[in-house]
Amino acid sequence: MVRTRTGTVLAVAEGRVSSAARAPLTLRAGRDGGLTRPTAQPVSGLPAACSDLVRLDPETVGPLHETGGFSAYSTITFRRIPVEEPR
């Protein structure tokens, strides 16, 4: 998890509902100290596995995760995602 300048907690999570199938990775944001994360932004539409999230600069985060069209474990991918802070 990463905390922004305004206190928003960001986390990456899979959207799967069972342990049998991997689901696309989402970036989730919560403004209550991380207790809930109601806002979700898809990272990609492909199935995903293990992940890690880093703060790159004040306006950008980056998830490193396993993903792929054939399998959730096909490649390791890194993506820059801009973070829009509420004003």
N, C-alpha and C positions, 0 to 999 in steps of 0.2 A: 504494500500500500504506500501511497504517496500523499502527503498533505500539501495543499497549495498555500499561497500567501494569505488567502482569505479564510483558511481553515477547512476548506472542502477536502474530503478524503476521497482519493481515487484508488480504484482497485481493478484488476483484470480478473475476469471469471468466465467460465464456460457456462453456457445456458442449458446444459443437459438436464434431463429429468430422471435419467436412470444411469447406472454405472455401465450398462451394456453398450451405449453409443456415445461418441464424442459429438459435441455441438460447437457452433461457431463461438469464438472468443468475443466478449464484450468488455468495454471500458465502462465501469460504473462509478457514479459520483454520489456522495452523500454529504449533506450540509449539517448533520447533527453529530459530528465527531466520529462518524463511521458506524453508528448503530444501525442505520438503514442506508441503502444505496438505491433509491428509486429511479434515478436517471441512468439510462444505459445507451451506449453508443457502440454499434458493431465495429469490430476491428477489421474483420473480413467475413466473407460468407462461407468460408471453408471450415471443416471440423478442426478443432484445436486440442492440444494436450497441455503438458506442463508449460508454465509461463512465469515470467518475472517482469516487474515494472520498475523503470528508473525515471527519475526527473532529469531531463537533459539541460533545460534552462528554464527561466521563469514562465515561458509560454509554451513549453513542449514537454511531453512525456514519451517514453518509448517502451512498448512491450516486446520482449524477446520470447518467442513461443514456437512450439512444434506445430506444424500444420501441413496440409497438402490435399490435393484433389483426390488422390488415390487412397490415402490414409492420413489420419491425424498425426502420424509420426514420420511422414515423408521427408520434410525439410525443417530446418530451423530458420525462422524468419524474424527480422527486426523491422519495426515500422515507427516512424515519427508521427505523433498525433498532437495537433495543436490543442491547447486547453483554453477555453474561453471562460474567463472568470466573470461572475456576476459583478456588476458595478454598484 
